[in-house]
C-alpha cells in the first residue's frame, strides 16, 4: 500500500471509530435522561434492594416514556401540517 | 497520521467518554440521593442519613442498570419491527 492509501484507510477507521463512540455516548446520554425521569416516578425510600414492583415500574416507565415521545412527535407533526396547509 | 497516534487518539477518546460518564453519574447521584435522604439539613450528616445515602447509591446503580437493559431491549424490538 502507498502512504496515501495507508493514511486514508487509517482515517476511515478512525472516522468509523468516532461514529460508533458517538452513538454509544448518545445511547448513554439517553439512559441518563430516562433514569432521571423514572427514578422520580418509581423510587420511594431507598431500601436494601429494588423490590419487584419497583423493577416493573422502572421498566414500564422507560417504555411508556418512549411511547409518549413518539406519540407527541406524531401529533406535533400533525399540528404543524394542519397549520401549514392554511388552517391556523 | 502515524499508526501509533491513531490508537492513542482512540484510547483518549474512550477515556474521556468514561470520565464524562462517571461525572454524570456522580452528579446525578449526589442530587438524587441528597433529595431522598436529607430532609432537613442539620449541623452534620447523622448516622441514618449516611446509611440512607449508601443505600441510595446502591439502588441508584441498580436502577440505572435496569433502565439501560430495558432501553436496550426496546431498541432491539424497534429494530426488529423495521
Backbone of each chain as nested JSON, in Angstrom:
{
  "chains": [
    {"id": "A", "residues": [
      {"number": 1, "name": "UNK", "atoms": {"N": [0.833, -1.204, 0.0], "CA": [0.0, 0.0, 0.0], "C": [0.869, 1.256, 0.0]}},
      {"number": 2, "name": "UNK", "atoms": {"N": [0.451, 2.25, -0.763], "CA": [1.192, 3.507, -0.753], "C": [0.908, 4.252, 0.553]}},
      {"number": 3, "name": "UNK", "atoms": {"N": [1.715, 5.278, 0.81], "CA": [1.495, 6.076, 2.021], "C": [0.099, 6.686, 2.02]}},
      {"number": 4, "name": "UNK", "atoms": {"N": [-0.289, 7.121, 0.83], "CA": [-1.579, 7.796, 0.743], "C": [-2.723, 6.836, 1.07]}},
      {"number": 5, "name": "UNK", "atoms": {"N": [-2.658, 5.635, 0.477], "CA": [-3.702, 4.648, 0.744], "C": [-3.715, 4.255, 2.216]}},
      {"number": 6, "name": "UNK", "atoms": {"N": [-2.53, 4.131, 2.751], "CA": [-2.384, 3.793, 4.162], "C": [-3.095, 4.813, 5.041]}},
      {"number": 7, "name": "UNK", "atoms": {"N": [-2.841, 6.07, 4.683], "CA": [-3.39, 7.133, 5.5], "C": [-4.91, 7.193, 5.394]}},
      {"number": 8, "name": "UNK", "atoms": {"N": [-5.415, 7.013, 4.164], "CA": [-6.859, 7.146, 4.035], "C": [-7.576, 5.964, 4.69]}},
      {"number": 9, "name": "UNK", "atoms": {"N": [-6.957, 4.776, 4.681], "CA": [-7.543, 3.631, 5.385], "C": [-7.577, 3.908, 6.877]}},
      {"number": 10, "name": "UNK", "atoms": {"N": [-6.49, 4.509, 7.346], "CA": [-6.387, 4.825, 8.76], "C": [-7.419, 5.876, 9.172]}},
      {"number": 11, "name": "UNK", "atoms": {"N": [-7.592, 6.905, 8.304], "CA": [-8.596, 7.938, 8.584], "C": [-9.986, 7.347, 8.639]}},
      {"number": 12, "name": "UNK", "atoms": {"N": [-10.235, 6.422, 7.727], "CA": [-11.548, 5.811, 7.661], "C": [-11.839, 5.019, 8.937]}},
      {"number": 13, "name": "UNK", "atoms": {"N": [-10.833, 4.299, 9.377], "CA": [-11.01, 3.506, 10.593], "C": [-11.308, 4.427, 11.779]}},
      {"number": 14, "name": "UNK", "atoms": {"N": [-10.574, 5.546, 11.814], "CA": [-10.758, 6.491, 12.911], "C": [-12.15, 7.125, 12.85]}},
      {"number": 15, "name": "UNK", "atoms": {"N": [-12.568, 7.454, 11.644], "CA": [-13.911, 8.033, 11.473], "C": [-14.987, 7.077, 11.948]}},
      {"number": 16, "name": "UNK", "atoms": {"N": [-14.816, 5.799, 11.567], "CA": [-15.778, 4.786, 11.958], "C": [-15.806, 4.633, 13.478]}},
      {"number": 17, "name": "UNK", "atoms": {"N": [-14.614, 4.625, 14.042], "CA": [-14.497, 4.515, 15.498], "C": [-15.231, 5.667, 16.188]}},
      {"number": 18, "name": "UNK", "atoms": {"N": [-15.001, 6.891, 15.675], "CA": [-15.637, 8.057, 16.281], "C": [-17.151, 8.006, 16.139]}},
      {"number": 19, "name": "UNK", "atoms": {"N": [-17.614, 7.509, 15.014], "CA": [-19.055, 7.425, 14.802], "C": [-19.681, 6.451, 15.802]}},
      {"number": 20, "name": "UNK", "atoms": {"N": [-19.029, 5.307, 15.967], "CA": [-19.556, 4.301, 16.908], "C": [-19.521, 4.834, 18.336]}},
      {"number": 21, "name": "UNK", "atoms": {"N": [-18.422, 5.48, 18.698], "CA": [-18.32, 6.022, 20.06], "C": [-19.371, 7.112, 20.293]}},
      {"number": 22, "name": "UNK", "atoms": {"N": [-19.61, 7.889, 19.254], "CA": [-20.614, 8.945, 19.376], "C": [-21.999, 8.345, 19.6]}},
      {"number": 23, "name": "UNK", "atoms": {"N": [-22.305, 7.298, 18.842], "CA": [-23.592, 6.624, 19.023], "C": [-23.717, 6.045, 20.421]}},
      {"number": 24, "name": "UNK", "atoms": {"N": [-22.632, 5.408, 20.885], "CA": [-22.663, 4.832, 22.232], "C": [-22.885, 5.923, 23.279]}},
      {"number": 25, "name": "UNK", "atoms": {"N": [-22.239, 7.075, 23.073], "CA": [-22.384, 8.184, 24.017], "C": [-23.813, 8.726, 24.006]}},
      {"number": 26, "name": "UNK", "atoms": {"N": [-24.421, 8.743, 22.816], "CA": [-25.809, 9.221, 22.716], "C": [-26.772, 8.285, 23.44]}},
      {"number": 27, "name": "UNK", "atoms": {"N": [-26.554, 6.977, 23.263], "CA": [-27.391, 5.999, 23.976], "C": [-27.22, 6.179, 25.484]}},
      {"number": 28, "name": "UNK", "atoms": {"N": [-25.985, 6.346, 25.891], "CA": [-25.692, 6.558, 27.314], "C": [-26.393, 7.791, 27.867]}},
      {"number": 29, "name": "UNK", "atoms": {"N": [-26.34, 8.862, 27.098], "CA": [-26.985, 10.113, 27.5], "C": [-28.49, 9.909, 27.649]}},
      {"number": 30, "name": "UNK", "atoms": {"N": [-29.04, 9.143, 26.721], "CA": [-30.465, 8.813, 26.766], "C": [-30.803, 8.015, 28.031]}},
      {"number": 31, "name": "UNK", "atoms": {"N": [-29.946, 7.072, 28.393], "CA": [-30.169, 6.279, 29.613], "C": [-30.162, 7.203, 30.836]}},
      {"number": 32, "name": "UNK", "atoms": {"N": [-29.219, 8.137, 30.867], "CA": [-29.186, 9.098, 31.979], "C": [-30.517, 9.857, 32.071]}},
      {"number": 33, "name": "UNK", "atoms": {"N": [-31.024, 10.273, 30.917], "CA": [-32.274, 11.041, 30.908], "C": [-33.442, 10.194, 31.408]}},
      {"number": 34, "name": "UNK", "atoms": {"N": [-33.574, 8.985, 30.852], "CA": [-34.656, 8.083, 31.302], "C": [-34.533, 7.812, 32.795]}},
      {"number": 35, "name": "UNK", "atoms": {"N": [-33.318, 7.57, 33.226], "CA": [-33.123, 7.242, 34.632], "C": [-33.555, 8.394, 35.531]}},
      {"number": 36, "name": "UNK", "atoms": {"N": [-33.19, 9.612, 35.13], "CA": [-33.587, 10.774, 35.923], "C": [-35.101, 10.862, 36.066]}},
      {"number": 37, "name": "UNK", "atoms": {"N": [-35.796, 10.607, 34.965], "CA": [-37.257, 10.696, 34.965], "C": [-37.874, 9.558, 35.767]}},
      {"number": 38, "name": "UNK", "atoms": {"N": [-37.412, 8.338, 35.523], "CA": [-38.062, 7.157, 36.112], "C": [-37.69, 6.979, 37.585]}},
      {"number": 39, "name": "UNK", "atoms": {"N": [-36.528, 7.47, 37.965], "CA": [-36.165, 7.467, 39.388], "C": [-37.222, 8.246, 40.173]}},
      {"number": 40, "name": "UNK", "atoms": {"N": [-37.567, 9.416, 39.673], "CA": [-38.558, 10.243, 40.356], "C": [-39.92, 9.552, 40.404]}},
      {"number": 41, "name": "UNK", "atoms": {"N": [-40.282, 8.866, 39.336], "CA": [-41.596, 8.222, 39.271], "C": [-41.677, 6.98, 40.154]}},
      {"number": 42, "name": "UNK", "atoms": {"N": [-40.604, 6.224, 40.221], "CA": [-40.727, 4.853, 40.752], "C": [-40.045, 4.602, 42.094]}},
      {"number": 43, "name": "UNK", "atoms": {"N": [-39.067, 5.396, 42.462], "CA": [-38.272, 5.06, 43.642], "C": [-38.778, 5.812, 44.869]}},
      {"number": 44, "name": "UNK", "atoms": {"N": [-39.131, 5.057, 45.893], "CA": [-39.525, 5.67, 47.154], "C": [-38.311, 5.812, 48.061]}},
      {"number": 45, "name": "UNK", "atoms": {"N": [-38.459, 5.377, 49.292], "CA": [-37.345, 5.459, 50.224], "C": [-36.328, 4.386, 49.884]}},
      {"number": 46, "name": "UNK", "atoms": {"N": [-35.043, 4.733, 49.754], "CA": [-34.042, 3.722, 49.387], "C": [-34.002, 2.579, 50.399]}},
      {"number": 47, "name": "UNK", "atoms": {"N": [-34.077, 1.332, 49.92], "CA": [-34.005, 0.186, 50.822], "C": [-32.883, -0.748, 50.377]}},
      {"number": 48, "name": "UNK", "atoms": {"N": [-32.854, -1.934, 50.97], "CA": [-31.701, -2.814, 50.721], "C": [-31.707, -3.441, 49.339]}},
      {"number": 49, "name": "UNK", "atoms": {"N": [-32.862, -3.501, 48.708], "CA": [-32.849, -3.912, 47.296], "C": [-34.045, -3.32, 46.552]}},
      {"number": 50, "name": "UNK", "atoms": {"N": [-33.971, -3.33, 45.21], "CA": [-35.117, -2.883, 44.419], "C": [-36.161, -3.981, 44.496]}},
      {"number": 51, "name": "UNK", "atoms": {"N": [-37.372, -3.668, 44.984], "CA": [-38.371, -4.745, 45.015], "C": [-38.972, -4.943, 43.623]}},
      {"number": 52, "name": "UNK", "atoms": {"N": [-39.745, -6.017, 43.521], "CA": [-40.256, -6.415, 42.208], "C": [-41.137, -5.323, 41.593]}},
      {"number": 53, "name": "UNK", "atoms": {"N": [-41.988, -4.73, 42.427], "CA": [-42.886, -3.689, 41.912], "C": [-42.089, -2.509, 41.36]}},
      {"number": 54, "name": "UNK", "atoms": {"N": [-41.016, -2.148, 42.056], "CA": [-40.183, -1.033, 41.591], "C": [-39.502, -1.371, 40.266]}},
      {"number": 55, "name": "UNK", "atoms": {"N": [-39.028, -2.615, 40.156], "CA": [-38.387, -3.031, 38.906], "C": [-39.371, -2.959, 37.748]}},
      {"number": 56, "name": "UNK", "atoms": {"N": [-40.59, -3.428, 37.988], "CA": [-41.618, -3.368, 36.945], "C": [-41.916, -1.919, 36.58]}},
      {"number": 57, "name": "UNK", "atoms": {"N": [-42.046, -1.086, 37.608], "CA": [-42.318, 0.332, 37.374], "C": [-41.22, 0.958, 36.514]}},
      {"number": 58, "name": "UNK", "atoms": {"N": [-39.96, 0.683, 36.827], "CA": [-38.846, 1.272, 36.081], "C": [-38.873, 0.84, 34.615]}},
      {"number": 59, "name": "UNK", "atoms": {"N": [-39.096, -0.462, 34.388], "CA": [-39.016, -0.885, 33.004], "C": [-40.253, -0.42, 32.221]}},
      {"number": 60, "name": "UNK", "atoms": {"N": [-41.43, -0.394, 32.864], "CA": [-42.599, 0.203, 32.206], "C": [-42.381, 1.688, 31.939]}},
      {"number": 61, "name": "UNK", "atoms": {"N": [-41.746, 2.351, 32.881], "CA": [-41.509, 3.792, 32.764], "C": [-40.712, 4.117, 31.506]}},
      {"number": 62, "name": "UNK", "atoms": {"N": [-39.669, 3.333, 31.243], "CA": [-38.86, 3.558, 30.036], "C": [-39.722, 3.393, 28.788]}},
      {"number": 63, "name": "UNK", "atoms": {"N": [-40.466, 2.28, 28.738], "CA": [-41.28, 2.021, 27.551], "C": [-42.377, 3.057, 27.366]}},
      {"number": 64, "name": "UNK", "atoms": {"N": [-43.051, 3.432, 28.45], "CA": [-44.131, 4.406, 28.315], "C": [-43.586, 5.795, 27.992]}},
      {"number": 65, "name": "UNK", "atoms": {"N": [-42.396, 6.116, 28.499], "CA": [-41.819, 7.422, 28.156], "C": [-41.511, 7.483, 26.66]}},
      {"number": 66, "name": "UNK", "atoms": {"N": [-40.949, 6.386, 26.139], "CA": [-40.646, 6.339, 24.701], "C": [-41.946, 6.423, 23.899]}},
      {"number": 67, "name": "UNK", "atoms": {"N": [-42.985, 5.649, 24.311], "CA": [-44.287, 5.719, 23.634], "C": [-44.82, 7.146, 23.626]}},
      {"number": 68, "name": "UNK", "atoms": {"N": [-44.713, 7.803, 24.792], "CA": [-45.203, 9.178, 24.902], "C": [-44.462, 10.108, 23.945]}},
      {"number": 69, "name": "UNK", "atoms": {"N": [-43.128, 9.961, 23.9], "CA": [-42.338, 10.805, 22.999], "C": [-42.747, 10.582, 21.549]}},
      {"number": 70, "name": "UNK", "atoms": {"N": [-42.942, 9.305, 21.183], "CA": [-43.334, 9.003, 19.802], "C": [-44.706, 9.587, 19.483]}},
      {"number": 71, "name": "UNK", "atoms": {"N": [-45.641, 9.405, 20.426], "CA": [-46.997, 9.913, 20.224], "C": [-47.001, 11.43, 20.072]}},
      {"number": 72, "name": "UNK", "atoms": {"N": [-46.266, 12.09, 20.949], "CA": [-46.215, 13.545, 20.909], "C": [-45.565, 14.023, 19.624]}},
      {"number": 73, "name": "UNK", "atoms": {"N": [-44.521, 13.324, 19.194], "CA": [-43.864, 13.688, 17.938], "C": [-44.843, 13.598, 16.764]}},
      {"number": 74, "name": "UNK", "atoms": {"N": [-45.604, 12.488, 16.737], "CA": [-46.591, 12.31, 15.658], "C": [-47.653, 13.404, 15.687]}},
      {"number": 75, "name": "UNK", "atoms": {"N": [-48.224, 13.625, 16.873], "CA": [-49.297, 14.614, 17.0], "C": [-48.795, 16.01, 16.679]}},
      {"number": 76, "name": "UNK", "atoms": {"N": [-47.565, 16.278, 17.114], "CA": [-46.978, 17.593, 16.859], "C": [-46.812, 17.813, 15.352]}},
      {"number": 77, "name": "UNK", "atoms": {"N": [-46.365, 16.754, 14.671], "CA": [-46.204, 16.853, 13.218], "C": [-47.554, 17.123, 12.551]}},
      {"number": 78, "name": "UNK", "atoms": {"N": [-48.608, 16.464, 13.072], "CA": [-49.953, 16.698, 12.512], "C": [-50.383, 18.143, 12.702]}},
      {"number": 79, "name": "UNK", "atoms": {"N": [-50.115, 18.674, 13.895], "CA": [-50.479, 20.065, 14.173], "C": [-49.764, 21.007, 13.208]}},
      {"number": 80, "name": "UNK", "atoms": {"N": [-48.474, 20.78, 13.038], "CA": [-47.701, 21.619, 12.126], "C": [-48.241, 21.54, 10.704]}},
      {"number": 81, "name": "UNK", "atoms": {"N": [-48.589, 20.305, 10.313], "CA": [-49.077, 20.097, 8.956], "C": [-50.391, 20.838, 8.736]}},
      {"number": 82, "name": "UNK", "atoms": {"N": [-51.285, 20.734, 9.733], "CA": [-52.571, 21.402, 9.64], "C": [-52.376, 22.91, 9.514]}},
      {"number": 83, "name": "UNK", "atoms": {"N": [-51.42, 23.414, 10.32], "CA": [-51.182, 24.87, 10.29], "C": [-50.63, 25.31, 8.947]}},
      {"number": 84, "name": "UNK", "atoms": {"N": [-49.703, 24.502, 8.408], "CA": [-49.049, 24.945, 7.164], "C": [-49.999, 24.781, 5.967]}},
      {"number": 85, "name": "UNK", "atoms": {"N": [-51.017, 23.899, 6.103], "CA": [-51.967, 23.766, 4.993], "C": [-53.114, 24.783, 5.124]}},
      {"number": 86, "name": "UNK", "atoms": {"N": [-52.833, 25.89, 5.769], "CA": [-53.751, 27.014, 5.748], "C": [-54.673, 27.139, 6.948]}},
      {"number": 87, "name": "UNK", "atoms": {"N": [-54.756, 26.117, 7.777], "CA": [-55.68, 26.105, 8.905], "C": [-55.487, 27.255, 9.885]}},
      {"number": 88, "name": "UNK", "atoms": {"N": [-54.422, 27.235, 10.601], "CA": [-54.104, 28.196, 11.672], "C": [-55.134, 28.202, 12.781]}}
    ]},
    {"id": "B", "residues": [
      {"number": 1, "name": "UNK", "atoms": {"N": [-1.144, 10.404, 9.263], "CA": [-1.111, 10.172, 10.717], "C": [-0.429, 8.842, 11.003]}},
      {"number": 2, "name": "UNK", "atoms": {"N": [0.519, 8.83, 11.912], "CA": [1.234, 7.596, 12.232], "C": [0.294, 6.621, 12.932]}},
      {"number": 3, "name": "UNK", "atoms": {"N": [0.615, 5.337, 12.805], "CA": [-0.258, 4.307, 13.36], "C": [-0.407, 4.441, 14.875]}},
      {"number": 4, "name": "UNK", "atoms": {"N": [0.693, 4.747, 15.533], "CA": [0.7, 4.851, 16.994], "C": [-0.28, 5.944, 17.457]}},
      {"number": 5, "name": "UNK", "atoms": {"N": [-0.239, 7.071, 16.735], "CA": [-1.099, 8.196, 17.106], "C": [-2.577, 7.822, 17.1]}},
      {"number": 6, "name": "UNK", "atoms": {"N": [-2.937, 7.021, 16.1], "CA": [-4.352, 6.7, 15.961], "C": [-4.875, 5.928, 17.168]}},
      {"number": 7, "name": "UNK", "atoms": {"N": [-4.146, 4.891, 17.575], "CA": [-4.651, 4.117, 18.709], "C": [-4.581, 4.941, 19.995]}},
      {"number": 8, "name": "UNK", "atoms": {"N": [-3.633, 5.883, 20.009], "CA": [-3.57, 6.78, 21.166], "C": [-4.817, 7.663, 21.225]}},
      {"number": 9, "name": "UNK", "atoms": {"N": [-5.191, 8.173, 20.066], "CA": [-6.4, 9.001, 19.999], "C": [-7.62, 8.194, 20.436]}},
      {"number": 10, "name": "UNK", "atoms": {"N": [-7.721, 6.969, 19.94], "CA": [-8.858, 6.117, 20.304], "C": [-8.924, 5.887, 21.812]}},
      {"number": 11, "name": "UNK", "atoms": {"N": [-7.777, 5.591, 22.386], "CA": [-7.754, 5.382, 23.843], "C": [-8.18, 6.634, 24.583]}},
      {"number": 12, "name": "UNK", "atoms": {"N": [-7.671, 7.776, 24.108], "CA": [-8.011, 9.035, 24.778], "C": [-9.502, 9.337, 24.69]}},
      {"number": 13, "name": "UNK", "atoms": {"N": [-10.046, 9.085, 23.505], "CA": [-11.485, 9.325, 23.323], "C": [-12.278, 8.446, 24.276]}},
      {"number": 14, "name": "UNK", "atoms": {"N": [-11.937, 7.163, 24.311], "CA": [-12.641, 6.234, 25.201], "C": [-12.532, 6.677, 26.655]}},
      {"number": 15, "name": "UNK", "atoms": {"N": [-11.333, 7.122, 27.005], "CA": [-11.126, 7.525, 28.395], "C": [-11.921, 8.78, 28.732]}},
      {"number": 16, "name": "UNK", "atoms": {"N": [-11.926, 9.725, 27.809], "CA": [-12.681, 10.957, 28.049], "C": [-14.173, 10.677, 28.186]}},
      {"number": 17, "name": "UNK", "atoms": {"N": [-14.668, 9.75, 27.367], "CA": [-16.078, 9.386, 27.459], "C": [-16.373, 8.726, 28.798]}},
      {"number": 18, "name": "UNK", "atoms": {"N": [-15.467, 7.837, 29.227], "CA": [-15.657, 7.158, 30.515], "C": [-15.665, 8.163, 31.661]}},
      {"number": 19, "name": "UNK", "atoms": {"N": [-14.773, 9.139, 31.605], "CA": [-14.721, 10.169, 32.648], "C": [-16.001, 10.996, 32.659]}},
      {"number": 20, "name": "UNK", "atoms": {"N": [-16.449, 11.396, 31.466], "CA": [-17.679, 12.195, 31.383], "C": [-18.871, 11.413, 31.925]}},
      {"number": 21, "name": "UNK", "atoms": {"N": [-18.891, 10.121, 31.624], "CA": [-19.981, 9.28, 32.103], "C": [-19.96, 9.167, 33.627]}},
      {"number": 22, "name": "UNK", "atoms": {"N": [-18.782, 8.97, 34.173], "CA": [-18.647, 8.869, 35.63], "C": [-19.052, 10.181, 36.3]}},
      {"number": 23, "name": "UNK", "atoms": {"N": [-18.681, 11.298, 35.689], "CA": [-19.052, 12.604, 36.248], "C": [-20.559, 12.793, 36.253]}},
      {"number": 24, "name": "UNK", "atoms": {"N": [-21.191, 12.374, 35.166], "CA": [-22.645, 12.489, 35.073], "C": [-23.319, 11.636, 36.156]}},
      {"number": 25, "name": "UNK", "atoms": {"N": [-22.842, 10.396, 36.308], "CA": [-23.391, 9.519, 37.341], "C": [-23.23, 10.137, 38.724]}},
      {"number": 26, "name": "UNK", "atoms": {"N": [-22.03, 10.62, 38.98], "CA": [-21.719, 11.195, 40.289], "C": [-22.604, 12.393, 40.597]}},
      {"number": 27, "name": "UNK", "atoms": {"N": [-22.757, 13.254, 39.603], "CA": [-23.532, 14.458, 39.812], "C": [-25.016, 14.13, 40.02]}},
      {"number": 28, "name": "UNK", "atoms": {"N": [-25.543, 13.196, 39.214], "CA": [-26.936, 12.771, 39.372], "C": [-27.159, 12.098, 40.72]}},
      {"number": 29, "name": "UNK", "atoms": {"N": [-26.204, 11.241, 41.086], "CA": [-26.293, 10.522, 42.356], "C": [-26.344, 11.501, 43.519]}},
      {"number": 30, "name": "UNK", "atoms": {"N": [-25.5, 12.499, 43.491], "CA": [-25.48, 13.494, 44.573], "C": [-26.821, 14.213, 44.663]}},
      {"number": 31, "name": "UNK", "atoms": {"N": [-27.305, 14.655, 43.518], "CA": [-28.574, 15.39, 43.516], "C": [-29.729, 14.522, 43.998]}},
      {"number": 32, "name": "UNK", "atoms": {"N": [-29.845, 13.327, 43.41], "CA": [-30.994, 12.463, 43.72], "C": [-30.938, 11.96, 45.159]}},
      {"number": 33, "name": "UNK", "atoms": {"N": [-29.762, 11.565, 45.622], "CA": [-29.685, 10.979, 46.964], "C": [-29.733, 12.06, 48.048]}},
      {"number": 34, "name": "UNK", "atoms": {"N": [-29.269, 13.233, 47.723], "CA": [-29.448, 14.344, 48.666], "C": [-30.946, 14.609, 48.849]}},
      {"number": 35, "name": "UNK", "atoms": {"N": [-31.652, 14.649, 47.732], "CA": [-33.095, 14.899, 47.796], "C": [-33.819, 13.807, 48.582]}},
      {"number": 36, "name": "UNK", "atoms": {"N": [-33.41, 12.548, 48.393], "CA": [-34.084, 11.44, 49.072], "C": [-33.744, 11.373, 50.563]}},
      {"number": 37, "name": "UNK", "atoms": {"N": [-32.519, 11.655, 50.908], "CA": [-32.033, 11.296, 52.246], "C": [-31.902, 12.465, 53.221]}},
      {"number": 38, "name": "UNK", "atoms": {"N": [-31.742, 13.666, 52.721], "CA": [-31.541, 14.798, 53.624], "C": [-32.803, 15.648, 53.629]}},
      {"number": 39, "name": "UNK", "atoms": {"N": [-33.657, 15.379, 54.596], "CA": [-34.914, 16.12, 54.622], "C": [-34.721, 17.521, 55.163]}},
      {"number": 40, "name": "UNK", "atoms": {"N": [-34.054, 17.573, 56.315], "CA": [-33.844, 18.863, 56.94], "C": [-32.364, 18.931, 57.286]}},
      {"number": 41, "name": "UNK", "atoms": {"N": [-31.568, 19.654, 56.514], "CA": [-30.114, 19.661, 56.743], "C": [-29.764, 20.115, 58.163]}},
      {"number": 42, "name": "UNK", "atoms": {"N": [-29.058, 19.257, 58.902], "CA": [-28.644, 19.609, 60.251], "C": [-27.197, 20.054, 60.291]}},
      {"number": 43, "name": "UNK", "atoms": {"N": [-26.602, 20.054, 61.469], "CA": [-25.222, 20.544, 61.588], "C": [-24.201, 19.534, 61.08]}},
      {"number": 44, "name": "UNK", "atoms": {"N": [-24.609, 18.257, 60.965], "CA": [-23.719, 17.269, 60.335], "C": [-24.595, 16.167, 59.735]}},
      {"number": 45, "name": "UNK", "atoms": {"N": [-23.981, 15.285, 58.92], "CA": [-24.735, 14.143, 58.411], "C": [-24.837, 13.128, 59.534]}},
      {"number": 46, "name": "UNK", "atoms": {"N": [-26.038, 12.824, 59.983], "CA": [-26.118, 11.837, 61.059], "C": [-26.071, 10.414, 60.499]}},
      {"number": 47, "name": "UNK", "atoms": {"N": [-26.005, 9.446, 61.431], "CA": [-25.842, 8.039, 61.033], "C": [-26.917, 7.562, 60.077]}},
      {"number": 48, "name": "UNK", "atoms": {"N": [-28.163, 7.919, 60.357], "CA": [-29.239, 7.404, 59.499], "C": [-29.19, 8.055, 58.12]}},
      {"number": 49, "name": "UNK", "atoms": {"N": [-28.75, 9.307, 58.072], "CA": [-28.605, 9.949, 56.761], "C": [-27.494, 9.283, 55.949]}},
      {"number": 50, "name": "UNK", "atoms": {"N": [-26.392, 8.98, 56.632], "CA": [-25.282, 8.319, 55.932], "C": [-25.694, 6.945, 55.429]}},
      {"number": 51, "name": "UNK", "atoms": {"N": [-26.472, 6.233, 56.255], "CA": [-26.927, 4.909, 55.849], "C": [-27.863, 5.026, 54.649]}},
      {"number": 52, "name": "UNK", "atoms": {"N": [-28.759, 5.981, 54.713], "CA": [-29.684, 6.226, 53.598], "C": [-28.904, 6.534, 52.322]}},
      {"number": 53, "name": "UNK", "atoms": {"N": [-27.867, 7.357, 52.437], "CA": [-27.091, 7.723, 51.253], "C": [-26.418, 6.504, 50.635]}},
      {"number": 54, "name": "UNK", "atoms": {"N": [-25.908, 5.611, 51.515], "CA": [-25.221, 4.478, 50.915], "C": [-26.225, 3.508, 50.266]}},
      {"number": 55, "name": "UNK", "atoms": {"N": [-27.404, 3.325, 50.888], "CA": [-28.458, 2.531, 50.232], "C": [-28.877, 3.184, 48.918]}},
      {"number": 56, "name": "UNK", "atoms": {"N": [-29.041, 4.488, 48.97], "CA": [-29.489, 5.233, 47.795], "C": [-28.509, 5.074, 46.627]}},
      {"number": 57, "name": "UNK", "atoms": {"N": [-27.215, 5.149, 46.932], "CA": [-26.211, 4.988, 45.874], "C": [-26.307, 3.606, 45.226]}},
      {"number": 58, "name": "UNK", "atoms": {"N": [-26.498, 2.578, 46.085], "CA": [-26.609, 1.22, 45.538], "C": [-27.854, 1.065, 44.671]}},
      {"number": 59, "name": "UNK", "atoms": {"N": [-28.978, 1.594, 45.163], "CA": [-30.223, 1.493, 44.393], "C": [-30.14, 2.339, 43.129]}},
      {"number": 60, "name": "UNK", "atoms": {"N": [-29.405, 3.443, 43.215], "CA": [-29.201, 4.287, 42.041], "C": [-28.539, 3.475, 40.927]}},
      {"number": 61, "name": "UNK", "atoms": {"N": [-27.472, 2.756, 41.285], "CA": [-26.775, 1.96, 40.271], "C": [-27.641, 0.801, 39.77]}},
      {"number": 62, "name": "UNK", "atoms": {"N": [-28.358, 0.127, 40.701], "CA": [-29.271, -0.955, 40.278], "C": [-30.277, -0.446, 39.257]}},
      {"number": 63, "name": "UNK", "atoms": {"N": [-30.901, 0.683, 39.593], "CA": [-31.962, 1.168, 38.714], "C": [-31.373, 1.678, 37.401]}},
      {"number": 64, "name": "UNK", "atoms": {"N": [-30.172, 2.259, 37.466], "CA": [-29.522, 2.708, 36.233], "C": [-29.294, 1.53, 35.291]}},
      {"number": 65, "name": "UNK", "atoms": {"N": [-28.778, 0.454, 35.856], "CA": [-28.508, -0.733, 35.032], "C": [-29.797, -1.35, 34.495]}},
      {"number": 66, "name": "UNK", "atoms": {"N": [-30.832, -1.342, 35.329], "CA": [-32.117, -1.893, 34.873], "C": [-32.671, -1.078, 33.7]}},
      {"number": 67, "name": "UNK", "atoms": {"N": [-32.541, 0.231, 33.811], "CA": [-33.042, 1.095, 32.743], "C": [-32.222, 0.942, 31.471]}},
      {"number": 68, "name": "UNK", "atoms": {"N": [-30.91, 0.778, 31.636], "CA": [-30.063, 0.526, 30.471], "C": [-30.508, -0.754, 29.755]}},
      {"number": 69, "name": "UNK", "atoms": {"N": [-30.825, -1.79, 30.543], "CA": [-31.292, -3.054, 29.952], "C": [-32.636, -2.874, 29.26]}},
      {"number": 70, "name": "UNK", "atoms": {"N": [-33.568, -2.205, 29.947], "CA": [-34.912, -2.016, 29.38], "C": [-34.838, -1.221, 28.08]}},
      {"number": 71, "name": "UNK", "atoms": {"N": [-33.995, -0.208, 28.056], "CA": [-33.831, 0.614, 26.852], "C": [-33.203, -0.208, 25.729]}},
      {"number": 72, "name": "UNK", "atoms": {"N": [-32.195, -1.011, 26.071], "CA": [-31.563, -1.889, 25.089], "C": [-32.561, -2.845, 24.466]}},
      {"number": 73, "name": "UNK", "atoms": {"N": [-33.436, -3.415, 25.303], "CA": [-34.456, -4.337, 24.782], "C": [-35.425, -3.611, 23.868]}},
      {"number": 74, "name": "UNK", "atoms": {"N": [-35.794, -2.388, 24.251], "CA": [-36.713, -1.611, 23.433], "C": [-36.088, -1.299, 22.069]}},
      {"number": 75, "name": "UNK", "atoms": {"N": [-34.813, -0.909, 22.098], "CA": [-34.119, -0.608, 20.837], "C": [-34.12, -1.829, 19.924]}},
      {"number": 76, "name": "UNK", "atoms": {"N": [-33.885, -3.005, 20.517], "CA": [-33.88, -4.233, 19.717], "C": [-35.256, -4.519, 19.137]}},
      {"number": 77, "name": "UNK", "atoms": {"N": [-36.307, -4.312, 19.967], "CA": [-37.665, -4.55, 19.49], "C": [-38.001, -3.612, 18.335]}},
      {"number": 78, "name": "UNK", "atoms": {"N": [-37.6, -2.338, 18.474], "CA": [-37.886, -1.361, 17.428], "C": [-37.165, -1.729, 16.133]}},
      {"number": 79, "name": "UNK", "atoms": {"N": [-35.927, -2.227, 16.283], "CA": [-35.159, -2.579, 15.09], "C": [-35.742, -3.791, 14.379]}},
      {"number": 80, "name": "UNK", "atoms": {"N": [-36.245, -4.752, 15.149], "CA": [-36.778, -5.961, 14.51], "C": [-38.141, -5.683, 13.875]}},
      {"number": 81, "name": "UNK", "atoms": {"N": [-38.776, -4.547, 14.256], "CA": [-40.034, -4.149, 13.625], "C": [-39.796, -3.745, 12.177]}},
      {"number": 82, "name": "UNK", "atoms": {"N": [-38.667, -3.059, 11.938], "CA": [-38.424, -2.495, 10.596], "C": [-37.788, -3.496, 9.64]}}
    ]}
  ]
}
